[in-house]
Amino acid sequence: MASSSISAITKGSQQYPFPSSLNAAASFVSIKLSGKHNYAGWQEQMRCLLDSHDMLGFIDGGFSEPMECSGSKRMLNIPAFEATHRKWKRSDTLVKGWIFGSLSEDVMETVVGLQTAYAVWKKLETNYNTPPAEAPAPIAKANATSGKKSVGEYSQLCRAIQQRNLPKTKELLRNDSDALIDVLNVDGERALHLAILESHEDKFDSSHHGFLKKLLHDIKDSEILPSLVNNKQQNALHYAAMLGDKRVAEMLVKRNPHLLFCVDSDKFLPITRAAFHSHKATFTYLLKECRTHIKLSEKDRYHNPFIGENGVLLITTTICSGFLDDAYSLLQEHPELATLKVPGTMGLLWCIAQKWDAYPSGKRYNIYQRFVYRNIVTKDRRNYACINSFNSHDEIRLTYMEKYVYPVANWIYVRLWRLAIQNDDDGVGNQ
């Protein structure tokens, strides 16, 4: 039994070609990828290079990373497995190096940190596989996808996911493996987006989360998860945060914690989305995970939720949602956020002032108090500054108040006080 497993590993080790000439890219690839305008030519040259060395499998999934089989662990020859994995890694790293060597500096910044050639290739395909053209008409734009099919051709798959029909979904994905990560509808949503929406319909039913878990498991390379976004640049974790589905968030962060530090088109991180939609449990979990994995935010293309504009947006959203204890702890850790001014965002004091109902004493004046305080005349005759519920549209209103309301109010106040004083004097005299 042991010898058969060893021979299987030895056979597998012959699958990963490694050319004798490491500088082959120079003679094949004359184009440096710099944007969408030259992606088609660059891709054609790169595929020719890899095909000539039998290495296309490293970018199309044919040469997937060798994994230990838990069922045969006892009979597995560990040194032989490690040797096999090393040979795969050596060839995969060479392919990734060839790709990196043919990218411009700007494009290179978008793929730094990806671990496999497959992840790099898919990221570049997602970003640049659209030829330059004039802005398409709305109908043409609606039919565009990141892959080879139009969204209309994915209608069966969308229906199967929405019905949580796992056998049908697997059948369709078996016939088209790219569909698992491709754009499926006019909103740019992928299979994971749709599965999360459906699992949320009854998030207390474990079978619904099980369907999502199986889909997530079928995405072998977790490195590409941050690149699977909709038209608003929202990844799967953004959806889990907006829906308040903590269990889904846990599954996604476990697969790839980089998802925590991706912003959408509104510059919202997943944790900010959770706060914005007032999902306390999900927000608390994401806050803990952001603190745990904060080092990942230092990589290119990722964003620290606790500094700069991201920090201000997070803490103001947290206050507005009423998570005051969390806002206080964030301020203790990052006191600079209290005074940092970001254009287009409300200041912290303004957010706190708007939360009048967040404190035991925070209540509106009753009818009598509003009547009295609204008619107090200050030195410059502008009384509305002391009214907590007064609407300040106000020069015209102030003119009418001064002309008609104040005189009447003063007349009433004078007679009320005279009556009160007279009653007090009468009471003293009777005693």
Order of alpha helices (4+ residues) and beta strands (2+ residues): alpha-alpha-alpha-alpha-alpha-alpha-alpha-alpha-alpha-alpha-alpha-alpha-alpha-alpha-alpha-alpha-alpha-alpha-alpha-alpha-alpha-alpha
